[in-house]
Amino acid sequence: MNKASGLMVAGLGLLLSACQVVGPDYHLPDEAAIHREDLQGKLAVDGKPVVSDPVPADWWRLYRDPRLDQMIQQAMASNTDLRVAAANLQRSRAQVDEAEAAGGWSGGVKMGAQRLQESGEAFLLPEKVPVANIGEIAISASYQFDLFGKLQRGIEAAKASADATQAAADTARITVVADVVRAYTQVCAANEEREIAQHSLDLQAQSTTLIQRLRDAGRGDETQVTRSQTQFKSLRADMPRYEAERQAGLFRLSMLLAKPVDQLPAGTDSCAELPKIAQLVPVGDGAALLKRRPDVRQAERRLAASTATIGIATAQLYPDVSIGATVGTVGILENLGEPSTNRWGFGPSLTWTVPTNGARARIRETEAATQGALAQFDGVVLNAIRETQTSLAQYSALLQRRDALADAEQSAKLAADQTHRFFQAGRASFLADLQATRTYTDVRAQLAAANTQVAAGQINLFLALGGGWESGRTQASNSGKP
């Protein structure tokens, strides 16, 4: 080994001995809101319509509705939003592979031929160099050292971003599940409420007919007839609304399942009973909620990716070092491969851009972005607790209202039954009988609307609890999807 080679190897060894990963190593900051003890406890409100049991991965199965299970399975397989999420996840995983492939070994082959007039003075010759057919064949290989952790931080950032994309796909999955349950509930509620409204309309028609007869018999006036007819027309005008709600729910299901309406599971369009959960809703606790919600995980992974970019920006201050070798032949085409045309080389390469032109400002920029990512993470954590507590409070209030209306419905039914018996015994008029029955029907309609609101409150609560993506991921692992 000559002196130059020795110095080269010694210098390279000195550089390698100085290897360090610049930038901060990621860890969840101690001041992050997720560490707050007041966010870790039980989730409960007055009235206690819930229990602290863990939230099941496939919460929609609590409804015990095979038709609903089938629709959710179909949505998981073909929903367009989930297909977009799957494509985004594939792209982010490819970016991880790209980051892992950066640096390290690389190689290349160069081949070429040309009719060439070289400059004589380039070779310190006073005369003109003859025109010749020049060819070149070269094989090169090099290895880039990650002395300051730029490539490692790039891998960390790519992996954290891929994890955030996975969390976004999980958010899309639970949103699709909730939308399917909500649309199915809309169809069932519209059918149920339309049936009650039709009964109320029929009763009003009977009442109008009776009042007209009383008027004709001289026991009433035209004002009563007009008032009754107005009520009938008002009820009749409201009927198309239920059909529109039903159709809207069916169209929503069609979009979510990516199927025509006539290919939805049998009986979907005629469902006339709301899906119900026969047990108290399981909600877990705050600590489990923050671990389960994918939007919290997504924000945390974005914070990790942002932290890694500080190291990437810091590593830009330092040189890139690689070592490479080249073997080839260059010269007149017919002489290629002769000893006089062969060439080879081996040695290190250092490339360094002097840290000007805003290099240090870019570091400050990434540090500020990381502080923003931490603030966003804290906001997502606090919002997760707020959404859940708000949904719990609203769900409790809806249950209380529904129970009160159920009690009123029983009273109205009893009053209607008593009035009907009095009418049969000749102690009450037919008009009084109709009025009591109509009152009972009106309360039934209010109770049906309250049941719809309770069902919607349950869906909103489960959506806030963030469950449902776990089961979907298990299915996807068997099908290659996220």
VMD Tcl script that draws the C-alpha trace (Angstrom):
set ca {
  {0.00 0.00 0.00}
  {1.50 3.34 -1.02}
  {1.41 6.47 1.08}
  {-1.58 8.03 -0.67}
  {-3.66 4.92 -0.19}
  {-2.71 4.79 3.46}
  {-3.75 8.37 4.03}
  {-7.03 7.70 2.22}
  {-7.86 4.71 4.39}
  {-6.80 6.53 7.55}
  {-9.00 9.51 6.71}
  {-11.93 7.26 5.97}
  {-11.47 5.44 9.26}
  {-11.39 8.76 11.11}
  {-14.67 9.79 9.51}
  {-16.32 6.47 10.33}
  {-15.19 6.70 13.94}
  {-17.00 10.03 14.17}
  {-20.40 8.52 13.19}
  {-23.34 9.97 15.10}
  {-27.08 10.34 14.53}
  {-27.91 14.01 14.73}
  {-31.25 15.40 15.78}
  {-33.44 14.43 18.75}
  {-34.44 10.82 19.38}
  {-38.23 10.58 19.48}
  {-40.11 9.97 22.67}
  {-43.56 11.09 23.74}
  {-43.05 14.38 25.59}
  {-43.76 14.29 29.31}
  {-45.91 17.41 28.98}
  {-48.18 15.82 26.36}
  {-51.87 15.93 27.30}
  {-52.20 12.17 26.93}
  {-50.31 11.76 30.22}
  {-52.88 13.75 32.20}
  {-54.38 11.62 34.97}
  {-57.81 13.23 34.66}
  {-58.10 11.83 31.11}
  {-57.37 8.25 32.10}
  {-60.33 7.43 34.36}
  {-63.80 6.02 33.84}
  {-66.21 7.45 31.31}
  {-69.57 7.97 33.01}
  {-72.48 10.40 33.24}
  {-75.56 10.75 35.39}
  {-78.14 8.12 34.58}
  {-75.46 5.52 33.81}
  {-76.78 4.14 30.51}
  {-73.37 2.51 29.97}
  {-70.96 0.10 31.59}
  {-67.17 0.18 31.81}
  {-66.72 -3.10 29.95}
  {-64.23 -3.02 27.04}
  {-65.61 -1.88 23.71}
  {-65.90 -4.90 21.37}
  {-63.93 -4.74 18.14}
  {-67.06 -5.41 16.09}
  {-69.55 -3.36 18.12}
  {-72.26 -3.54 15.44}
  {-72.76 -7.22 16.28}
  {-74.36 -6.07 19.54}
  {-77.46 -5.38 17.41}
  {-77.66 -9.10 16.53}
  {-78.92 -8.26 13.05}
  {-77.56 -10.65 10.37}
  {-78.65 -8.28 7.59}
  {-76.63 -5.45 9.12}
  {-73.61 -7.75 9.57}
  {-73.82 -8.69 5.90}
  {-73.97 -5.08 4.74}
  {-70.95 -4.09 6.83}
  {-68.98 -7.03 5.47}
  {-69.82 -5.95 1.91}
  {-68.87 -2.33 2.67}
  {-65.52 -3.46 4.07}
  {-64.82 -5.28 0.82}
  {-65.91 -2.72 -1.77}
  {-66.37 0.76 -0.27}
  {-64.64 3.39 -2.39}
  {-63.32 5.37 0.59}
  {-61.63 2.23 1.91}
  {-60.15 1.56 -1.52}
  {-58.65 5.05 -1.48}
  {-57.30 4.41 2.02}
  {-55.78 1.10 0.83}
  {-54.05 2.85 -2.07}
  {-52.68 5.55 0.24}
  {-51.35 2.88 2.58}
  {-49.63 1.03 -0.26}
  {-48.01 4.28 -1.34}
  {-46.74 5.05 2.17}
  {-45.32 1.54 2.51}
  {-43.53 1.98 -0.81}
  {-42.07 5.21 0.56}
  {-40.72 3.25 3.51}
  {-39.07 0.79 1.11}
  {-37.63 3.73 -0.81}
  {-36.19 5.28 2.36}
  {-34.69 1.96 3.44}
  {-33.10 1.52 0.01}
  {-31.45 4.96 0.08}
  {-27.70 5.02 0.70}
  {-25.69 1.84 1.12}
  {-24.61 0.03 -1.99}
  {-25.35 1.25 -5.48}
  {-23.97 0.34 -8.86}
  {-24.21 1.19 -12.51}
  {-23.15 0.30 -16.01}
  {-22.21 2.82 -18.69}
  {-21.82 1.99 -22.36}
  {-21.50 4.31 -25.33}
  {-19.98 4.90 -28.74}
  {-19.59 8.04 -30.83}
  {-17.79 9.57 -33.78}
  {-15.55 12.00 -31.94}
  {-13.28 14.93 -32.76}
  {-11.25 15.53 -29.61}
  {-9.54 18.82 -28.86}
  {-5.78 18.58 -29.34}
  {-5.08 21.29 -26.80}
  {-7.05 19.34 -24.21}
  {-4.17 16.84 -24.42}
  {-1.48 19.60 -24.70}
  {-0.94 18.80 -28.36}
  {-0.37 21.59 -30.87}
  {-1.77 19.62 -33.77}
  {-5.25 18.51 -34.54}
  {-6.28 15.09 -33.17}
  {-7.70 12.74 -35.81}
  {-11.40 12.01 -35.88}
  {-12.05 8.50 -34.50}
  {-14.80 6.12 -33.40}
  {-14.56 6.22 -29.61}
  {-16.27 3.70 -27.31}
  {-16.61 3.38 -23.54}
  {-17.64 0.58 -21.23}
  {-17.59 1.12 -17.46}
  {-18.92 -0.66 -14.39}
  {-19.09 1.28 -11.13}
  {-20.08 0.49 -7.56}
  {-20.19 2.68 -4.47}
  {-21.25 2.61 -0.85}
  {-22.68 5.69 0.86}
  {-22.02 5.93 4.58}
  {-24.72 7.34 6.86}
  {-22.23 9.09 9.11}
  {-24.66 11.56 10.64}
  {-27.93 9.64 10.56}
  {-29.60 11.45 7.68}
  {-30.72 8.19 6.09}
  {-31.73 6.67 9.43}
  {-33.88 9.69 10.27}
  {-35.40 9.45 6.81}
  {-36.38 5.84 7.50}
  {-37.85 6.83 10.87}
  {-39.89 9.60 9.26}
  {-41.15 7.30 6.50}
  {-42.16 4.57 8.94}
  {-43.95 7.03 11.22}
  {-45.78 8.49 8.23}
  {-46.80 4.99 7.14}
  {-48.14 4.33 10.63}
  {-50.10 7.58 10.44}
  {-51.53 6.51 7.09}
  {-52.54 3.17 8.62}
  {-54.33 5.05 11.40}
  {-56.08 7.20 8.79}
  {-57.24 4.01 7.06}
  {-58.56 2.75 10.41}
  {-60.46 6.02 10.86}
  {-61.98 5.59 7.41}
  {-63.03 2.06 8.33}
  {-64.87 2.99 11.53}
  {-66.50 5.93 9.75}
  {-67.79 3.63 7.00}
  {-69.14 1.18 9.60}
  {-70.95 3.97 11.43}
  {-72.35 5.33 8.16}
  {-73.70 1.89 7.19}
  {-75.44 1.47 10.55}
  {-76.77 5.04 10.36}
  {-78.14 4.60 6.82}
  {-79.74 1.26 7.68}
  {-81.30 2.82 10.78}
  {-82.64 5.66 8.62}
  {-84.41 3.19 6.32}
  {-85.96 1.25 9.22}
  {-87.00 4.43 11.05}
  {-88.60 5.93 7.95}
  {-90.67 2.78 7.37}
  {-91.77 2.62 11.01}
  {-92.65 6.31 11.25}
  {-94.50 6.20 7.91}
  {-96.68 3.37 9.17}
  {-97.60 5.34 12.28}
  {-98.20 8.50 10.23}
  {-100.48 6.58 7.87}
  {-102.51 5.33 10.83}
  {-102.79 8.88 12.16}
  {-103.90 10.07 8.72}
  {-106.60 7.37 8.56}
  {-107.89 8.40 11.98}
  {-108.00 12.04 10.91}
  {-109.95 11.05 7.80}
  {-112.49 9.22 10.00}
  {-112.72 12.25 12.28}
  {-113.34 14.58 9.32}
  {-116.08 12.31 7.99}
  {-117.78 12.23 11.39}
  {-117.65 16.02 11.78}
  {-119.16 16.43 8.32}
  {-122.02 14.13 9.32}
  {-122.59 16.09 12.50}
  {-122.65 19.30 10.48}
  {-125.16 17.82 8.05}
  {-127.30 16.75 11.01}
  {-127.25 20.26 12.42}
  {-124.98 19.38 15.36}
  {-121.89 21.16 14.09}
  {-120.73 24.08 11.98}
  {-118.58 24.60 8.88}
  {-115.67 25.93 10.92}
  {-115.17 22.56 12.63}
  {-115.25 20.82 9.25}
  {-112.70 23.21 7.78}
  {-110.40 22.81 10.79}
  {-110.57 19.02 10.55}
  {-109.94 19.06 6.80}
  {-106.95 21.36 7.33}
  {-105.49 18.91 9.86}
  {-106.04 16.04 7.42}
  {-104.32 17.91 4.60}
  {-101.42 18.83 6.87}
  {-100.88 15.20 7.84}
  {-101.17 14.08 4.22}
  {-98.63 16.69 3.12}
  {-96.11 15.20 5.57}
  {-96.33 11.68 4.14}
  {-93.84 12.10 1.24}
  {-91.15 13.03 3.75}
  {-90.97 9.48 5.08}
  {-90.58 8.00 1.61}
  {-87.84 10.54 0.85}
  {-86.02 9.56 4.07}
  {-86.33 5.90 3.16}
  {-85.00 6.45 -0.36}
  {-82.15 8.60 0.92}
  {-81.11 5.83 3.31}
  {-81.21 3.24 0.53}
  {-79.16 5.45 -1.80}
  {-76.65 6.01 1.00}
  {-76.33 2.26 1.53}
  {-75.95 1.79 -2.21}
  {-73.01 4.20 -2.25}
  {-71.38 2.76 0.88}
  {-71.61 -0.83 -0.39}
  {-70.86 0.15 -4.01}
  {-73.91 -1.84 -5.11}
  {-77.17 -0.95 -6.88}
  {-80.16 -0.51 -4.58}
  {-81.82 -3.64 -5.96}
  {-78.74 -5.68 -4.96}
  {-78.83 -4.71 -1.28}
  {-79.49 -7.61 1.11}
  {-83.05 -8.92 0.93}
  {-85.51 -7.07 3.16}
  {-83.39 -3.93 3.57}
  {-85.94 -1.65 1.91}
  {-88.85 -3.04 3.94}
  {-87.16 -3.03 7.35}
  {-89.69 -1.53 9.75}
  {-88.05 -2.09 13.15}
  {-85.03 -0.18 14.41}
  {-81.94 -2.23 15.27}
  {-81.64 -2.23 19.05}
  {-78.96 -3.16 21.57}
  {-80.45 -5.25 24.33}
  {-77.71 -4.47 26.87}
  {-76.00 -1.49 28.37}
  {-73.49 0.08 26.01}
  {-69.84 -0.84 26.86}
  {-67.51 2.18 26.79}
  {-64.31 1.19 28.62}
  {-62.28 3.99 30.23}
  {-60.30 7.02 29.16}
  {-56.94 5.25 28.98}
  {-58.34 2.54 26.71}
  {-60.14 5.15 24.61}
  {-56.94 7.09 23.90}
  {-55.12 3.89 22.92}
  {-57.99 2.73 20.71}
  {-58.91 5.88 18.79}
  {-57.05 5.85 15.48}
  {-57.07 9.65 15.14}
  {-55.05 9.87 18.38}
  {-52.60 7.31 17.02}
  {-52.42 9.18 13.72}
  {-51.57 12.47 15.45}
  {-48.92 10.77 17.61}
  {-47.26 9.18 14.56}
  {-47.26 12.54 12.78}
  {-45.44 13.97 15.79}
  {-42.86 11.17 15.51}
  {-42.39 11.83 11.79}
  {-42.01 15.56 12.40}
  {-39.38 14.89 15.08}
  {-37.38 12.77 12.64}
  {-37.34 15.61 10.09}
  {-35.31 17.69 12.57}
  {-32.52 15.13 12.24}
  {-32.83 15.14 8.46}
  {-32.50 18.92 8.34}
  {-29.59 18.89 10.83}
  {-27.71 16.25 8.82}
  {-27.75 18.65 5.85}
  {-25.06 20.64 7.70}
  {-22.59 17.77 7.33}
  {-20.87 16.16 4.33}
  {-21.97 13.04 2.47}
  {-19.22 10.40 2.36}
  {-19.06 7.39 0.10}
  {-16.46 4.99 -1.24}
  {-16.55 3.57 -4.74}
  {-14.75 1.71 -7.48}
  {-14.87 1.90 -11.27}
  {-13.62 -0.60 -13.84}
  {-13.87 0.02 -17.57}
  {-12.33 0.54 -20.93}
  {-12.33 3.66 -23.11}
  {-10.71 4.32 -26.46}
  {-10.96 3.63 -30.19}
  {-13.66 1.02 -30.76}
  {-11.39 -1.63 -32.27}
  {-8.94 -1.26 -29.36}
  {-11.48 -1.64 -26.53}
  {-10.30 -4.21 -24.04}
  {-6.62 -3.73 -24.87}
  {-4.36 -2.90 -21.94}
  {-3.86 0.59 -23.29}
  {-7.61 1.38 -23.04}
  {-8.38 -0.21 -19.69}
  {-8.91 1.94 -16.62}
  {-9.93 1.44 -13.01}
  {-10.23 3.51 -9.88}
  {-10.98 3.12 -6.17}
  {-11.37 5.67 -3.41}
  {-13.59 7.72 -1.11}
  {-15.74 10.66 -2.15}
  {-16.82 13.56 0.05}
  {-19.56 15.95 -0.98}
  {-20.29 18.90 1.25}
  {-22.51 21.86 0.65}
  {-21.44 24.70 2.90}
  {-24.38 25.30 5.31}
  {-25.56 28.61 3.96}
  {-28.67 29.59 2.04}
  {-31.04 28.96 4.94}
  {-29.79 25.54 6.12}
  {-29.99 26.50 9.79}
  {-33.30 28.26 9.21}
  {-34.67 24.97 7.88}
  {-33.70 23.32 11.16}
  {-35.63 25.98 13.09}
  {-38.51 25.46 10.69}
  {-38.67 21.72 11.41}
  {-38.42 22.37 15.15}
  {-41.36 24.77 14.96}
  {-43.31 22.24 12.89}
  {-42.68 19.62 15.56}
  {-44.01 21.96 18.25}
  {-47.09 22.43 16.09}
  {-47.47 18.66 15.70}
  {-47.31 18.30 19.49}
  {-50.00 20.95 19.92}
  {-52.14 19.20 17.32}
  {-51.63 15.87 19.10}
  {-52.75 17.41 22.39}
  {-55.78 18.87 20.63}
  {-56.76 15.50 19.18}
  {-56.44 13.87 22.62}
  {-58.60 16.50 24.29}
  {-61.13 16.39 21.46}
  {-61.39 12.60 21.76}
  {-62.35 12.89 25.42}
  {-64.73 15.79 24.68}
  {-66.47 13.93 21.85}
  {-66.93 10.84 23.97}
  {-68.18 12.65 27.06}
  {-70.52 14.78 24.94}
  {-71.87 11.70 23.16}
  {-72.38 10.01 26.52}
  {-74.27 13.01 27.91}
  {-76.44 13.30 24.80}
  {-77.11 9.57 24.74}
  {-78.15 9.65 28.40}
  {-80.52 12.57 27.75}
  {-82.02 10.81 24.71}
  {-82.63 7.69 26.78}
  {-84.33 9.70 29.50}
  {-86.57 11.42 26.95}
  {-87.36 8.12 25.27}
  {-88.27 6.54 28.62}
  {-90.52 9.49 29.47}
  {-92.28 9.20 26.12}
  {-92.62 5.45 26.61}
  {-94.39 6.17 29.89}
  {-96.59 8.76 28.15}
  {-97.34 6.24 25.41}
  {-98.58 3.74 28.00}
  {-100.81 6.40 29.57}
  {-102.18 7.42 26.16}
  {-102.86 3.80 25.30}
  {-104.69 3.29 28.60}
  {-106.75 6.44 28.01}
  {-107.60 5.32 24.47}
  {-108.66 1.86 25.70}
  {-110.82 3.35 28.47}
  {-112.48 5.84 26.11}
  {-113.19 3.08 23.62}
  {-114.86 0.96 26.31}
  {-116.93 3.99 27.38}
  {-117.96 4.50 23.74}
  {-118.99 0.85 23.44}
  {-121.05 1.26 26.63}
  {-122.68 4.44 25.29}
  {-120.96 6.66 27.84}
  {-118.68 8.51 25.34}
  {-119.12 9.80 21.83}
  {-117.48 8.35 18.76}
  {-115.67 11.66 18.30}
  {-114.17 11.38 21.80}
  {-113.10 7.80 20.98}
  {-111.41 8.99 17.79}
  {-109.71 11.86 19.59}
  {-108.27 9.55 22.29}
  {-107.01 7.12 19.66}
  {-105.47 9.95 17.67}
  {-103.74 11.27 20.78}
  {-102.33 7.78 21.38}
  {-101.11 7.65 17.77}
  {-99.45 11.06 18.09}
  {-97.56 9.92 21.19}
  {-96.56 6.74 19.35}
  {-95.12 8.91 16.58}
  {-93.16 10.95 19.12}
  {-91.88 7.74 20.72}
  {-90.83 6.35 17.33}
  {-88.91 9.57 16.60}
  {-87.30 9.36 20.04}
  {-86.24 5.77 19.38}
  {-84.66 6.94 16.13}
  {-82.75 9.61 18.03}
  {-81.58 7.03 20.58}
  {-80.34 4.79 17.76}
  {-78.48 7.75 16.24}
  {-77.04 8.58 19.66}
  {-75.74 5.03 20.02}
  {-74.03 5.25 16.63}
  {-72.46 8.61 17.49}
  {-71.25 7.19 20.80}
  {-69.63 4.14 19.21}
  {-68.05 6.38 16.58}
  {-66.60 8.57 19.35}
  {-65.33 5.45 21.15}
  {-63.31 4.64 18.03}
  {-63.90 0.89 17.89}
  {-64.36 -1.26 14.82}
  {-61.05 -0.99 12.98}
  {-59.50 -3.96 14.83}
  {-61.85 -6.50 13.27}
  {-61.44 -4.87 9.88}
  {-57.66 -5.12 10.07}
  {-57.89 -8.83 10.85}
  {-60.03 -9.35 7.77}
  {-57.70 -7.19 5.68}
  {-54.63 -9.15 6.72}
  {-56.18 -12.15 5.06}
  {-56.99 -10.26 1.88}
  {-53.95 -8.02 1.49}
  {-55.88 -4.82 2.25}
  {-55.22 -2.32 5.10}
}
mol new
graphics top color blue
foreach p $ca { graphics top sphere $p radius 0.5 }
foreach p [lrange $ca 0 end-1] q [lrange $ca 1 end] { graphics top cylinder $p $q radius 0.2 }
display resetview
